[in-house]
Amino acid sequence: MTQKKKGYLRLLTPPDNLGSLVRSIRRLRINSIRHILSIVILVILGLCGTLLLMQNQTYGKARTSDQYPSNTTDSSRFERFADGVVRYNRDGVTFLNKKNEEIWMQPTQLQNPSIVVKEKAFVVADSGGNNILVFSEEGLKGEIETTLPIERITVSDQGIVSVVLRNENTPEIITYDAAGNILAELKISPGRTGYPTAIELSDDGNTLAVSYLSVSGTGMKSSLVYYNFGEAGKDKPDNIVFSQDYNDTVFGEIFFMGGDRSVAVADRGFQIIKGTDAPKADMQIAMDQEIQSVFHSDQYIGFILLNDQKSGYELRLYNRIGEQMISRELPGKYGNAKIDGEEIILYDGDQCCIATATGIIKYAGELAVEAQEIFPALGINRYYVMSVDELRVVYLTK
């Protein structure tokens, strides 16, 4: 059967201006997107500008927003670690969260507890005694008992511990794993090598840097010696991969800055050493003022210097390659100093000074509490302030 065509049905053909209409719609969409992007960029620029303004302003008051009390003794001391705070005293080591709540507690019996903190591990040792406790964020990792009194100690992120043990005129430097097994033992002859004045382990625990001090006639000499217990040092005599002498110099502190350099600090200057497997002496910086204290991060080296020509103190900051970044007079004397990101935090008792890495003094004044530890809190110009009996959050304001 033949189907008849329906005469009232017609095939529609597109109008001639359909292409122009599509292009017009496309242009409208592109313009709309550009308009939205422009608004977003302006908002971002405004937020960045406001953030920079708030970060680089000077503030006159520190107000409290939150308080978290605790029941502790006056003998407790505090140190920031991981995402919380370590409280330690003769009777125990406690890890607290940022609401001052106890996460874990390890009882101890230490006569003179001291602490060394790294990013992933820390040790609490009985200075002058024989006990060392190694901790991670999860709690006790291991205990070490030495045969001689502990004089100096350092730890790596893996919990490897190196310690200077006092033994009349022949001290020993012993490196342990967290379980107390001896990994390396250095017999020191002060008459030949000098007496160890500073030690430090690299982050991976493979390289041990030691400063030795010796006296020759009327002069003094320091020797920087780097031992590598990994592949780089296994074929070297006594595992020594670097050794250099410095006349009329006393290095009182050594620290590593990341995995590619370390710094040895003397009384009026510092030496940068590049590398750990094959260290080489790099930049040597002399200072015309006496160093009162030194502090550092992986990016910056900070100093508090005693002004020789006039009363007061100076804050000086260098980057990791030895370039001076800032030099500022300080409004007071501070016994504690640290670098956190792009900020320098100085405090002593209830007095606090916060400066930026560009040299702006953001805050200098009272905290209304005896600070044991200070570190940034979430938000802009907000800080945790730990005292003996509470953790409080303060914010800076005009």
C-alpha positions in Angstrom: 0.0 0.0 0.0 1.4 3.3 -1.1 1.7 5.9 1.6 0.5 9.3 0.6 2.6 12.4 1.2 1.2 15.0 3.5 1.2 18.3 1.8 1.1 20.3 5.0 4.5 19.0 6.2 7.5 21.0 5.1 11.3 20.5 5.8 12.6 23.6 7.7 15.8 25.2 6.5 18.0 27.2 8.8 17.8 30.9 8.5 20.6 32.7 6.9 21.6 34.6 10.1 21.9 31.5 12.3 25.8 31.5 12.2 25.8 35.1 13.3 23.5 34.3 16.2 25.7 31.5 17.4 28.8 33.8 17.2 26.9 36.5 19.1 26.0 34.0 21.9 29.6 32.8 22.0 30.9 36.4 22.4 28.4 37.1 25.1 29.6 34.0 27.0 33.3 34.9 26.6 32.6 38.5 27.8 30.7 37.1 30.7 33.5 34.8 31.7 36.0 37.6 31.3 33.9 39.8 33.5 33.6 37.1 36.2 37.4 36.5 36.0 38.1 40.2 36.4 35.9 40.4 39.5 37.6 37.2 40.9 41.1 38.7 40.2 40.1 42.0 41.8 38.8 40.2 44.9 42.0 38.1 45.2 44.2 41.2 44.8 42.1 42.9 47.4 42.4 40.0 49.8 46.2 39.7 49.2 46.6 43.4 49.7 44.6 43.3 53.0 46.6 40.3 54.1 49.9 42.0 53.3 48.8 45.1 55.1 47.7 43.2 58.2 51.0 41.2 58.2 53.2 44.3 57.9 51.3 46.6 60.2 52.5 47.6 63.7 50.2 46.6 66.5 50.0 47.9 70.0 48.0 45.3 72.0 47.8 41.6 72.4 44.3 40.5 73.4 43.2 37.0 74.6 40.5 35.2 72.5 40.7 31.7 74.1 42.1 30.2 77.3 42.7 26.5 78.1 43.8 26.0 81.7 45.7 23.0 83.2 47.0 21.7 86.5 50.8 21.7 86.3 53.7 22.4 88.6 55.9 25.5 88.4 58.9 23.3 87.5 57.4 22.3 84.1 58.9 23.5 80.9 57.4 23.5 77.4 58.5 23.0 73.8 56.5 23.0 70.6 56.6 19.7 68.7 54.7 18.4 65.7 51.0 19.6 66.1 51.2 20.1 69.8 53.3 21.0 72.8 55.6 18.9 75.0 55.4 19.5 78.7 58.3 18.0 80.7 59.7 18.0 84.2 61.4 15.6 86.6 58.4 13.3 86.9 57.2 13.0 83.3 56.9 13.9 79.7 53.5 14.9 78.4 52.3 15.6 74.9 49.5 18.2 74.7 47.2 19.2 71.9 46.4 22.8 71.0 43.6 22.9 73.6 46.0 21.9 76.4 44.5 18.4 76.6 46.8 15.5 77.3 47.3 13.1 74.4 49.8 10.8 76.2 52.0 10.9 79.2 55.3 9.1 80.0 56.4 8.9 83.7 60.1 9.6 84.3 62.6 10.1 87.1 65.1 12.7 85.9 67.1 15.0 88.1 67.9 17.6 85.4 65.8 17.1 82.3 66.8 18.8 79.1 65.1 18.5 75.7 66.2 18.5 72.0 63.5 18.7 69.4 63.5 17.9 65.7 60.6 17.8 63.2 59.7 14.1 63.7 61.4 13.1 67.0 62.7 14.5 70.2 64.7 13.4 73.2 64.5 14.2 76.9 67.8 13.5 78.7 69.0 13.7 82.3 71.9 16.2 81.9 74.7 14.9 84.1 72.9 11.6 84.5 72.6 8.5 82.5 69.1 8.3 81.1 67.8 9.3 77.6 64.2 8.9 76.4 63.4 9.0 72.6 59.9 10.1 71.5 57.9 10.5 68.4 54.4 12.0 68.0 52.9 8.7 69.0 54.8 8.5 72.3 57.9 6.7 73.7 60.1 5.3 71.0 62.9 3.9 73.1 65.1 4.3 76.2 68.8 4.5 76.4 71.0 4.2 79.5 74.6 5.4 79.2 77.5 4.2 81.3 78.9 7.8 81.8 77.3 11.2 82.6 75.6 12.9 79.7 77.1 16.2 78.7 75.7 17.1 75.2 73.1 15.4 73.1 71.5 15.6 69.6 68.9 13.6 67.7 67.8 13.0 64.1 64.3 12.7 62.7 64.6 8.9 62.8 65.4 8.9 66.5 69.1 8.2 66.2 70.9 9.8 69.1 74.5 11.1 69.4 75.8 12.0 72.9 79.0 13.4 74.4 79.7 11.5 77.6 81.9 13.0 80.3 84.8 10.8 81.3 87.5 12.8 83.2 89.8 14.1 80.4 88.8 11.5 77.8 85.2 12.1 76.7 83.4 9.7 74.5 81.0 10.4 71.6 78.5 7.5 71.1 75.7 7.2 68.6 72.7 5.0 69.4 69.6 3.9 67.7 66.3 4.6 69.5 66.4 1.1 71.1 69.8 1.9 72.7 72.0 -0.2 70.4 75.4 1.4 69.7 75.9 2.4 66.1 79.2 4.2 66.4 81.7 5.0 69.1 84.3 7.7 69.0 87.2 7.7 71.5 88.4 11.3 72.0 91.9 12.3 72.9 91.7 16.0 73.9 95.5 16.3 73.6 95.3 15.2 69.9 91.8 16.2 68.7 90.6 18.7 71.3 87.5 18.7 73.5 84.1 18.5 71.9 82.2 21.8 72.3 79.2 21.1 69.9 77.7 18.2 68.1 74.8 17.8 65.6 73.3 15.0 63.5 71.9 15.5 60.0 68.2 14.9 59.4 68.8 11.4 58.1 71.1 10.5 60.9 74.0 9.6 58.6 76.3 12.6 59.3 77.6 13.7 62.6 79.2 17.2 62.9 81.5 17.8 65.8 83.5 20.9 66.9 86.6 20.3 68.9 88.5 22.9 70.9 92.2 22.7 71.7 94.8 25.0 73.2 98.2 25.4 71.7 100.6 27.6 73.5 98.8 30.9 74.2 96.3 30.4 71.3 93.1 28.4 70.8 92.1 26.3 67.8 88.8 24.8 66.8 88.4 21.9 64.4 85.2 21.1 62.5 85.0 17.4 61.8 82.2 15.6 59.9 81.7 11.9 60.3 79.5 10.0 57.8 78.3 6.5 58.8 76.6 5.8 55.5 78.0 4.8 52.1 79.9 8.1 51.7 82.1 7.5 54.8 82.5 3.7 55.0 85.8 3.7 53.1 87.2 6.9 54.8 89.6 6.7 57.7 87.5 6.9 60.9 84.5 7.8 58.7 85.8 11.4 58.4 84.5 13.1 55.3 85.5 16.7 56.3 88.0 18.3 58.6 89.1 21.9 58.9 90.9 23.9 61.5 90.2 27.5 62.6 92.7 29.5 64.7 91.5 31.7 67.6 87.9 30.5 67.2 85.5 28.7 69.4 82.4 27.1 67.8 79.7 26.9 70.4 76.9 25.6 68.2 76.3 23.6 65.0 73.0 23.0 63.2 71.9 21.6 59.9 69.6 23.5 57.5 67.8 20.9 55.5 69.8 18.2 53.8 72.3 20.3 51.9 74.1 22.6 54.4 75.1 23.2 58.0 76.2 26.2 60.1 78.9 26.4 62.8 78.5 29.4 65.0 81.4 31.1 66.9 81.3 34.1 69.2 81.7 36.7 66.4 80.7 35.0 63.2 79.7 31.7 61.5 80.8 29.2 58.9 78.5 27.6 56.3 79.3 24.1 55.3 77.7 22.7 52.1 76.8 19.1 51.7 76.7 16.1 54.0 78.2 13.2 52.1 81.1 15.3 50.9 81.0 18.6 52.9 82.9 21.7 51.8 83.5 24.9 53.6 81.5 27.7 51.9 80.7 31.2 53.1 82.4 32.4 56.3 80.8 35.5 57.9 82.6 37.7 60.4 80.6 39.9 62.8 81.8 43.1 64.6 79.5 42.5 67.6 79.3 39.7 70.2 76.7 37.1 69.5 74.3 36.7 72.5 72.1 34.0 71.0 71.4 32.3 67.7 68.2 30.7 66.2 67.4 29.3 62.9 65.0 27.6 60.5 65.7 25.8 57.2 65.6 29.2 55.4 67.0 31.7 57.9 69.8 32.2 60.5 69.0 34.7 63.2 71.2 36.4 65.8 70.8 38.6 68.8 73.9 40.8 69.0 75.2 42.9 71.8 75.8 46.5 70.6 79.4 47.4 71.4 79.2 51.1 70.6 75.9 51.8 72.5 73.6 50.1 74.9 71.0 47.6 73.7 70.8 44.7 71.3 70.5 44.2 67.6 68.5 41.6 65.7 70.2 40.4 62.5 68.9 37.9 60.0 70.7 36.0 57.2 69.4 33.7 54.5 70.6 30.2 54.1 73.4 31.2 51.7 74.8 33.8 54.1 73.3 37.0 52.7 72.2 39.5 55.3 68.5 40.2 55.2 67.8 42.7 58.0 69.5 44.5 60.9 67.2 46.1 63.5 67.7 47.5 67.0 65.6 45.7 69.6 63.3 47.4 72.0 64.4 45.2 74.9 66.3 42.1 75.9 64.8 38.7 75.2 66.0 35.4 76.4 64.1 33.3 73.9 64.1 33.6 70.1 62.7 31.5 67.3 61.9 31.7 63.6 58.5 30.4 62.4 58.0 30.8 58.6 58.5 34.4 57.8 58.3 35.7 61.4 60.8 36.1 64.2 59.3 35.6 67.7 61.2 37.0 70.7 60.0 36.7 74.3 61.1 36.9 77.9 58.7 36.6 80.8 55.6 38.7 79.8 57.5 40.7 77.2 57.2 39.8 73.5 58.5 41.1 70.2 57.3 39.8 66.8 59.2 40.9 63.7 58.9 39.9 60.0 61.7 38.6 57.9 61.6 42.0 56.1 62.5 43.8 59.3 59.1 45.2 60.4 58.5 45.1 64.1 54.8 44.0 64.2 54.5 43.9 68.0 56.6 44.9 71.0 54.9 44.8 74.4 53.3 42.8 77.2 51.4 39.5 77.0 49.9 39.7 80.6 51.3 36.2 81.2 54.7 34.6 81.8 55.3 32.9 78.4 57.1 29.5 78.3 56.5 29.0 74.6 54.9 31.0 71.7 54.0 29.9 68.2 51.5 31.0 65.5 47.9 29.9 65.7 45.4 29.5 62.8 44.5 32.9 61.3 46.2 36.2 60.9 48.2 37.7 63.7 47.0 35.0 66.1 49.4 33.1 68.5 49.4 30.4 71.1 51.1 31.4 74.3 51.9 28.6 76.7 52.4 29.5 80.4 52.8 27.2 83.4 49.1 26.9 84.1 47.3 27.6 80.8 47.5 27.7 77.0 45.9 30.8 75.6 45.3 32.2 72.1 46.1 35.9 71.7 45.6 38.2 68.7 47.3 41.4 67.8 45.2 44.6 67.5 45.7 48.3 67.3 
